[in-house]
Amino acid sequence: EPVMVQAGDFVMVPDLDSFVMTSEVPPPPGAARLPLETGPGTFRLGPSDSPVEMRALVGHCRFDVPDRTLLLSLLPKMIHVSGHDRLLALVPAIHDETRACRPGRTMILERLLEVLMIEALRSS
């Protein structure tokens, strides 16, 4: 089912096969759908001369555990959270740590993503 995402929402899909993200009014047929890379890890969809209507921080993580299938079967298919301050407070820290090249970066990101997942599960 379609989900309307508002400013400040968080969406987690633990076992993603594919998804489509579009505006409320879909673009016309034939409109460019390929992202334009505007900087390292930054992409723009749609005409480059039109105003920005939405910004999204998108990430991918993988459950690298022996019982991955069991774990995924126990998680909800999708978690959609609105207005959860503790969860949203993690996003800037993850974004900052991802873009920086500081010692311990991988370890910090692993912990932040673990906390993000726990907060998402608590919130749903």
C-alpha positions in Angstrom: 0.0 0.0 0.0 1.2 3.5 -0.7 2.5 5.5 2.3 2.4 9.3 2.5 5.7 10.5 3.9 5.7 13.9 5.7 8.5 16.2 6.8 10.3 14.5 9.8 9.0 11.0 9.0 11.2 7.9 9.3 10.7 4.8 7.2 12.6 1.5 7.6 12.1 -1.5 5.3 14.1 -4.4 6.8 14.0 -6.6 3.8 13.8 -4.4 0.7 13.4 -6.0 -2.7 12.3 -2.8 -4.5 10.3 0.3 -3.9 9.1 3.3 -5.8 9.2 6.8 -4.4 7.2 9.5 -6.2 5.4 12.7 -5.6 1.7 12.9 -4.8 1.2 13.9 -8.4 3.4 11.5 -10.4 5.7 13.1 -13.1 4.4 13.1 -16.7 5.2 10.1 -18.9 8.6 10.5 -20.5 10.0 12.7 -17.7 13.6 11.9 -16.7 13.7 9.4 -13.8 17.4 8.9 -13.5 19.1 10.7 -10.6 21.6 13.4 -11.4 24.6 13.3 -9.1 25.2 16.8 -7.8 28.0 16.0 -5.3 29.5 13.0 -3.5 26.6 10.9 -2.4 24.1 13.6 -3.3 21.5 13.1 -6.0 18.7 15.1 -7.5 15.6 13.7 -9.2 13.6 15.8 -11.6 14.5 18.9 -13.6 17.6 20.6 -12.2 16.0 24.1 -12.7 12.9 23.4 -10.7 12.6 24.1 -6.9 13.4 21.4 -4.4 10.2 20.0 -3.0 11.6 17.3 -0.8 14.9 16.2 0.7 15.5 12.6 1.9 18.4 10.9 3.6 18.5 7.4 2.2 20.7 4.6 3.5 21.1 0.9 3.2 22.3 -1.6 5.8 22.6 -5.3 5.8 22.0 -7.8 8.6 25.3 -9.8 8.6 24.3 -12.5 11.0 24.0 -16.3 10.6 20.2 -16.2 11.3 19.5 -13.4 8.9 16.4 -15.1 7.4 14.9 -15.8 10.9 15.7 -12.2 12.0 14.0 -10.7 8.9 10.9 -13.0 9.4 10.4 -11.6 12.9 10.6 -7.9 11.9 7.7 -5.9 10.4 7.7 -5.5 6.6 7.9 -1.7 7.1 8.2 0.7 9.9 6.8 4.2 9.4 7.3 6.6 12.3 6.2 10.2 12.5 7.4 12.8 15.0 9.6 10.7 17.2 12.3 13.1 18.5 14.8 10.5 19.8 14.8 8.7 16.5 15.1 11.9 14.4 17.9 13.1 16.6 20.1 10.2 15.4 19.8 11.1 11.7 22.1 14.2 11.8 24.7 12.2 13.8 24.6 9.4 11.3 24.8 11.8 8.3 27.7 13.7 9.9 29.6 10.5 10.7 29.0 9.1 7.2 30.5 12.2 5.5 33.5 12.5 7.8 36.7 10.4 7.7 37.5 10.3 11.4 39.2 7.5 13.3 36.6 4.9 14.5 34.1 5.9 11.9 33.0 2.4 11.1 32.6 1.5 14.8 30.6 4.6 15.5 28.3 4.1 12.5 27.6 0.5 13.5 26.6 1.6 17.0 24.5 4.6 15.7 22.7 2.3 13.2 22.0 -0.3 15.9 20.5 2.4 18.1 18.5 3.7 15.1 17.0 0.3 14.5 16.1 -0.2 18.2 14.5 3.2 18.3 12.5 2.5 15.1 11.3 -0.8 16.6 10.4 0.8 19.9 8.4 3.5 18.0 6.4 1.3 15.8 
